[in-house]
Each structure stands twice: as structure tokens, then as C-alpha cells.
Amino acid sequence: MSTCITIPMTDPLRRCLDVISHSPTCEHRLVLRARILLACATDPCNEAVAQTCNTNRETVRKWRRRWLDAQDTLAAAEAGDEGAPSLRHMLETLLIDTRRGGRPPTFTPEQITQLIALACTKPTDVGREGTHWTPRELADELQRQGIVAHISPRHVGRFLKGSRPAAASQPVLA
């Protein structure tokens, strides 16, 4: 693909991108991407668009390519084809980051829910001594019940700490 072409853009697409680019409530990254695309519709040079939008030419190149790749989908949304999402929704979807790879989560949401549910029960209800759970006891009980194959007490503590407000004066288990 040559980077010295302007991207095709109809008036409804331009108006929608203009609304996004001037929105005070949209995320900054979406506003920037909308501005990049609007500039690419008039300027064929990635370097010039990058300078105008205060970004780098690789970012401009990526969004120019994404726009060109999405032409069929955008045309369907603009035409209002049966089953096609609205134009605004389609543009917002296009401007969002694509999912990146990475390590999948170690624990499922169901396992985390079961951990919190267990933490909310009394230790005596499951045959343990004491009146309060410790992260070590919770980790042992989660493994004993077969909820998880292995979990460290520190990881249990992270889950419980993450489920309370940052300024809480008491831990979840207290």
C-alpha cells in the first residue's frame, strides 16, 4: 500500500468523525484517532499528518491502513444494510484498540467468585478453627475443595485487596 494517498471519506463519515474529534467526553485516544483520520482524508502524506496531529508517522500509517481495510464494513454501516451496526457504533468500534495477545488469565471469573464467597463464610462452617480467615487458610481451603489446583496465600490476598476500595480502613476479611 502506498502511503501517499488520501483515504476515501463520505460526508456522513466525516461528520461522525468530526463529532468524535470534538467530543469533550470521548477518550483522548479516540479523539486523536478521529483527528488523524480526518487529516488523512485531505492530506496524503503520513509525515505531514503526524506533525499536524502531534504524533508519529507509524501511528498515522496504522490508522490509515485500518481505515482502508474497513471500507466494506463502513459502506455497509453507512448504507444501513440489514444487520449492520449504526455508523457511529461502527466508527467507535474501528477506533478502539485491537485485542492484544498475552498470557491468558490463570483464574476464571467463577473461581474468583468462589474465592470471595468462601472468604465471606465463617471458617467454622467448613470445618476449620478460628473466627477469621487468613490468606493461607483460604488458599489451603480453595485447594482442598478443588476450586483451584494451586494458589499462593499472597495471590489470595491480592484478590481480596483488589475487591475493596483503595481507601478502606479495614481489610475485606476483618
Long-range contacts (C-beta under 8 A, 24 or more apart in sequence): 1-65, 1-68, 3-44, 3-45, 3-46, 3-61, 3-64, 4-44, 4-45, 5-44, 6-40, 6-41, 6-42, 6-43, 6-44, 7-37, 7-40, 7-41, 7-64, 7-67, 7-68, 8-41, 8-71, 9-37, 9-38, 9-41, 10-78, 12-78, 12-87, 13-74, 13-78, 13-87, 13-91, 14-38, 14-41, 16-87, 16-88, 16-91, 17-91, 19-88, 20-91, 20-92, 20-95, 29-95, 29-97, 30-92, 30-95, 30-96, 33-63, 33-95, 34-91, 34-95, 36-60, 36-63, 36-64, 37-63, 37-64, 37-67, 40-64, 40-67, 66-94, 67-94, 70-94, 107-148, 107-151, 107-159, 111-147, 111-148, 112-159, 114-142, 114-147, 115-142, 115-147, 115-148, 115-151, 115-156, 115-159, 115-160, 116-159, 116-160, 116-163, 118-142, 118-145, 118-147, 119-160, 119-172, 119-173, 132-173, 132-174, 133-173, 134-173, 135-160
